[in-house]
Structures are given as C-alpha cells and as structure tokens.
Amino acid sequence: MLLAVTSDSSALIKDPSHLLVFFAGFIGLVFLASKQSALKPLFKFIPPIVWIYLLPAVGTSLDITPRESPLYSWCINILLPAALILLTLSTDMKSIARLGPLALLMILSGTVGIVVGGPVALAIFQSQLDPETWKALGALAGAWIGGGSNMLAIKEGVNCPPDLFSPVIVVDSMVGYGWMAILIAFSRYQDRVDRFNGANREVITDLNQRLSAYREKNSRPLTLAFFAMILATGFVGGWFCMWLGEQLPVIDPIMTHFTWGILIILVVGLTLSATPARRLESEGASAIAYGGLYLLVATMGATGDLREVLKAPLLIAVGAVWISIQVVFLLVAMRLSKAPMFLFATGSMGNVGGVISTPVVAGIYQRGLAPVGVLMGVVGNLVGTPAGLFCAYLMSKVAMAYFGDAALGPPHPAP
C-alpha cells in the first residue's frame, strides 16, 4: 500500500508518499536542467533518462533513499500496467507485424549469447571462485533470460546455497541495470549506427511517419475531460488486466500471474488501438504514459546501491564479461540481418530485463514501438527456464573440470 512506511531503513526519506514527491521533483529538475543553454552540451551526450536512472542509485548509496519501498512495488504493479495500456493505444499493428521475424531473431540471438556467455565467463574466473558458484550463476542465467520467476525456479532446481545466492542479486542489479543505462545512453546514436550497418529501417521510418502524421492531424490542447479519461483508461484498465491475470492458473515457472497480466494488457491495448479509444493518443496519452515510465525508471535506479559493488567485485567482473559476450552475439546478428539498433537494444533487454525493463528501453528508442518491447520481454520469459537450466548445466561442467565432484556440493539428505 502506497501510504505504508518502509520498515527498517536508515534512509533519510522513508515514507513512500514522501518518496513519490521527491522523485517527481527530481525528474522535473532534471528536465529543467536539460533546457538550460549552459547545460545542453552535457545533456547532448548523456540524455535526461540516463541521469534519471543513475542519480537515484547515488542517492541510495548516500542513504537518501531506501533500496526497498512500497512505492517501488506500486510503480511496477500499478503504474507500469497503466503506462503500457496508454502506450499501446497508438500502435500501428501492420508495422509491428512486419517487425515480427526480425524481432524474434534478435531476442533469440540474445538468449544464445547468455547461454554461451555464462560458461565462458565462469571458465575465466572459476579458479578464484567457490566450487559451487556455478549454481548461483545458473540462477542468474534464469534472471537474464526472462526475469525473476525463472531465476527462483533454477535456484531451487540446482539447490543453490543461500550464502552463494545473495551476491548474485547484486550482480543482477548492478550489471543488468548498468547495461540498461548504457543502452539508454546510446539511443541517441542509433541513426548513425543504422547508417553504418546499412540497416533496414523502412518499417521504423514508416511507423514514425504514420505517428507523426496522426499526431499532427489530430493533436489538440489537453482538456480536463480527456485528462480524466486518460487516467481512467490507464489506471483502471491496467489494474483490471492485472486482476484478470491473478485469476488465471500459474504454469510454473513460465506463466506467472504477472506475466498473464502483461499479456492481457498487450491484447487489450492493441484492441483499443483499433477503436475510437485511439483518440486518447492525440490528446496526450503517450506523454502521460512516459511520465509514468520515467518515474518507474527513477525508482528502479534507487534499488541499486553502489556500495554493493565492493562486496562482490569478482562476481561483478563475471557478469560484465557475460553481458559482453551477449553483446557480441547480438552485434553479429544485427550485422548479418541488417537489423536496426532498436532491435539490438530490445533483443538484449528482452533477456536481461524481461517484461519490466524492455518496454522502457523500446519506448526510449522508438516511441511508437513500446509494445514490441513487451512482446520481446514475454518471449524472453517463455524461453528463460529451459535455456537457463541448460546454461546452468554447461556451467556445472566448467566447475567440475576445475574442482571435480566438489563442485556438486554435499549430497542431498534422504527424504
């Protein structure tokens, strides 16, 4: 509940309501600073979204904001669904359908990069790690191919000890979200990269032209009546879709209630895009949705604590090498298929970030293609457990090559 107070935190700002005011003011200040002529060169190379993501991590490291808060959960469970509903209202289904095969190629290339990268990164550092570290990294493979539900499933499947599992949470946060920040920062260079790669941007260009023409033709000043309807559509629609997801059976660990809810949101949003409800886009629906996503990004950044890097430097290095190998796979796939950088970014985050982060990155690269980010995250979630288990199996072989049966840990007690 939003008004509940975070327990047991040394942070200066603890109350979720106060945190909401703090982050809203912080985001406003960042955009205000970006409009100042003296600071424009700085924001030219590091866009506002990167500051909005990284500076809250500094705030948490300085004990200004907490690492955990009901506000952060509220943003994921309430604000994210509302924003996704509003973003999908402007979807051009014909253009997105044309992206389908190429998008699938990139997301699966990212998956292969994670599966291959894990054992290679472990082999580089294995001699300096605990023999059973492969179990924790196997769980991390699940998180980096779809999300937290896959991570927990693999953790239990390989019987990962709690003391080894805790540090990989740091790796997931610091390396995974750090890579997200890098992708966001490079979004401003996507046109140059696509020209260098000779990428086929026909679909993206066509979609952006359609959206620009639609907005130019239908745009009008936001009125109170439409503002109220936009909020109602987002919050009520998003909540109702997530509630429906709660009523559907869990197909453990692939289809959680949350995954069902996101899928329903996607279907409902795309359906609404073919009805008069799409008019809400011309009234400012997507701008309001992005305001919500920027708040979500700020709270995601606040979950990071830069001090944690000192507690697991070797595992951080393993994670950095691991992500770098995925990047190589995606770069090769992007080069061979002439895919735009947009699909490189969403293909990577569809694995590493799942259904929460990928729409954010997709929307920053191409405002009209946030629904593609949702689809990429869902595909990553679906393949996460089998691919993650296979990655864990490969890492167990690497560990056994160094330590023999000691890498398997103590035998399981008899039932």
N, C-alpha and C positions, 0 to 999 in steps of 0.2 A: 504494500500500500504506500502511495506516494508520501503521505504525511507522517509515516513512521520514522523514527530516528535511528540512524545507523548505530549499531551496538559496537562497543569495544574498539574504538578508533581514536588514534592520537591526532587526527587531522584537525586543522583549525576550523574548517567548515564541515559539519557533520549532518545537520538536518537536511533531508532530501529537498525540501522546499527552498531552503537557502542555497543549496547546490544548483537548483534549477535557475534561480535568479543570477547566481554567479556565472554559470556557463552562458546564459542568454546575454548577459552584459559583456562577457569575454568575447563571444562571437561578434557582437556588434562593434566592439573596439577594434578587432582585427580588420573587419571590413572598412571601418572608418580610417584606420591607418593606411590601408591599401589605396585609398582615394587621395592621400596626401602626395603632392607632387615630389616632395623631398624623398619619400619612401618608395616611389613607384619602381625605381631600379631594383630594389630589394625584392618586391613582390613580383617583378617580372620573371625572376629566376626561381623564386620559391613562392608559389601561389598561396592564397589565403587558406585553402583547405589543409595544406601541409602544416601551417602554423596552428590551425585549429586542432589538428590531431596530435602534434608533438608537444606543444607547450603544456597541455594538461598533464602529460607524463612528468614534466619537470615539476609541476605543482604538486603532484602526488609524492614525488621524491623529496620535496621540501616540507611535506606534511601539511600542505594547504588543503588538499582534497584527499578523500579516502580512496583506497583501491576497490572497495566494495560499498555499494549503496543500493537501497531500494530504487533510487532514481535510475540507476543504470539498467536494472531489470525492467523497470517501467518503459524505458526507451526501446528496449528490444521487443517486449511483449505487446506494447500498445502503440508506441509512436512509429516503429518500423512498419507494422501492418498498415497503419493509416497512410503513411507516406507511399507505400507500394501501391495501394489502391489508387491513389491520386496520380501517381506516375504512369500507371498503365492505361489511364483514360485516354492518353494522347497517342496510343500505339497505332502504328500502321502495320497491320498484320501481313499484308502482302510483302512488304520489305523484310520483315523479320523472318518470314518463311523462306525467303531466298538466302538468308544467312545460315540456315539450319545445318547443312552438311559441313560447311567450313567451321562453324562454331563447334560442332561435335568433334571434328578432327583436332582442334586446338585444346579442348578440355581433356581429351584422352591422351594427347601428347604430354600435357602437364601431369597426368596421372602416371604415365610411364616414367617420366622424369623423377617423380617422387619415389616410385618403386625401385628404380635403378640407383637413384642418388643416395638412398638410405644406407644400403650395404657398402657402397663405395666410401661415403663419409665415415662410417663406422670403422672400416678397414684402415683408414688413415690414422685414426686416433685410438683404436682399440687397445693397444698395448699400454695406454695410460689411463684406461677406464676400468671400472669394476667389471668382472666377467659377466654379470647379469644385466649390464646396462642395455643390452640389445632388447630386453623386454620392455623397458621404459620407452626406448626409441621406437619399438614396434607400435606401442600405443600412440606415440606421436605421429606415426605414419597414418593411423586412422584419422587423427585430427586434421592432418594435412591432405587428406583425400576425403573431404566431405564435412568434417565437423566433430563436435564433442561427443555425440552419441556413439560414433564409430570408435572414437578414442577409448571410451569406457568399456565398450564391448571387447576390444582387443586387449585392453589391460587385464580384464578378467580371464580372457581366453589363454593368455600366456602366463598367468599367475604372477604378475609384476609386483614385487615388494613395495610397500608404501614409501619407504625411505628413498627408493630409486625413482619412484613416480613423481614425487613432489617437484624435483628440479626441472623436469621436462615441461611443467606448467610455465615456468619462467621462459624456457626456450620457445614455447608456443607463442607466448605473449610478445617477447622482445624481438625474436627473429621474424615470426609470422607477421605481426603488425608493423614491424620495422620495414619489411619488404612492401607491405601495403603503402606505407608512406612514400617509399621510393617510387613505386608505380604511379602514385598520385602526382608526385613532383615531375615525373617525366611525361605526364599527359600533355603538357604544353608543347612537347616536341614531336607529337605523333604525326603531324603533317610532313615534317622533314623526314622522319623515319620511313613513312609510307612512300614518299617520293624516291628515296634511296633504294627501297626494296622493290619498287615497281608494283606496289600493292594494288589490288583491285578494290578501289573504294567506290565503285559505281553504286552499290546498294546503300552505303552510308551516305554518300553525297545526295542520292535521290531522296532518301528519307529526310535528311536535314532540309533539303529544298522544300519538300512537302510540308514539313512542320513550320518552316519559316513563312511559307505562303499562307498556311492555315492561320497562323497567329496574326500575320499582317492583315488578313482579310477580316478576322473575327475579333481581334483584340479590342478591348474596351476597358475603361477605368473600373476597378473593382468596387462593387457596391456592397453595403452591409448585408443585403439579402443573399447575394451569391457567396459572400464570405461565410455566412452561416451555413449555406448548403454545402460548401466545400468541406468545412469542418465536420458536418454531419456525415457526409459521404465517406470521408476518410476514417474518422474515429468509429462511427457506428458500423460501417461496412467492414473495416479491419477487425474490429472486436468480434463481429458476428462470424466472420470467416474463421478466426482462430477458435471460437467456441464450437463451430462445426467440426473443426479438426480434433477437438477434445472428445467428440462423440464417436469418432472412427477408431477402429481397433489398431493397436500398435503392432507393426510387423517388425519385431525386434531383430536387429537394431537399425534396420534400414529406414522404415517409415515410422517416425515418432509423431506424437500429436502436433508438435511444432511444424514438422515437415508437411503433414497433411494440411495444416492451416495455411502455410505459404502457397501450396499448390492450389488450394481453393481461392486464395486471394488472386493468384495469377489468372485463373479461369474467370472469376467474377470481373476483374479489371478489364481483361480483354473483351469480355462480353459487353461490358458497359461502353467500351470504345466504339462499338458498332451501333450505339443508341444515341438519342439526344443528350444523354449524360455527358458525352464528349464535349459539350459546350462549356463545361466547367473548366476545361483546359484554357479556353480563350479568356476566361475570367481570372486566371492566375493560379489554377490548381497546382501546376508543377512547381511554380515558385514557392508556394506554401509548403509543398512536399519536400523540396530541397532544404528549406529552413529546418524542417524536422530532421532530415538526414544529417545536416551539419551539427545539430545538437547531439544526435546519436554518435557521430564521429568524435566529438569532444569527449563524451562520456567513455567511449572506447579507449581513447588515449589516456584517460585518467586511470584506467585499470592497470596501466603499466607503471613500474617503479624502477627507475634507472639504477637504484642501489642493488637490485637483484642480480644485475649483470656480474657483480663481484662475487656472488655466491656460486655461480656455475659457469666460469669462463670457458672451460674446456667443452662443455655441452653447447654453449653458445657458438663456439667455433665449429662444432659438428653441424649444428643447424645451419650456419651460414654457408658452409660447403655444400650441404644438402640442397638448400634452396638454389645455390648457384648452378648445380647440376640440372635441376629442373629448368632453370632459365636457358641453359644450353639446348636442351631438348626442344623447348618452345621456340627458341630463335631459329633452330634448324627447320622446324615445322613451318614457321612463319615465312622463312625464306623460300622453301620449296613450294609451298602452296600459294605464295603471294598474298597471304592474309594480312589485313590491316592490323596496326598495333593495338587497336581496340580489342581484337580477339586474342592477341597475345596477353594483354593485361587481364581480361576476364577469364581466359583459359587458365592462367596461373592462380588467380584468386578463387576461381570456382573450386579448386582443390584446396588451397591453403586456407582460404577464408570462409568457404561454404556460403550458405544462403543469406547470412547476415552481411558480410563484407562485400560480396561480389556485386550486388546491385548498387552499392555506394560507388565503387570504382567504375562500374559501367556507366552510371549516370554522370560522373565527372568527365569521362572520355567523350561520351556522346549522350546528350540529354534525352534523346528520343529512344534510347536503347536500354534503359534500365531493366525492362522485362527480360531481355536477353541475359542479363546478369543473374536474374532469379533462376532462369532455366539452367544456366551453367552451374549454379550452386546446387540445384536439385540433382543434376546428373552426377556431380561430384559426390553428393551424399549417397546416391544409389550404389555407386561402384566402390565406395570407401571401405566397407568392411572386407569384402573378398580381396581387393587389391592391397589393403593394409595388412591383412593376415599373410598374404604371400610375401610382402616386403619384410614382415617380421620373421618369416621362415628363412628368407635369404640372410637376414642379419644374424639369426641364430647360427647359421653355418659359418659365417665370418667369425663369430665369437668362439665357436668350438674349434676352429682352425688355430686360434691362439691359445685357448685355455682347456680344450678337451671337454670332458663331461662336467667340469666345474662351472661351465657357462650355463648349464641347465639348472643349477641351484640344488637345494636339498630335495629329496623325493617327497611326493605328496603323501600326507598321512592316509592310512587306510580308512575308508568310510565306516 
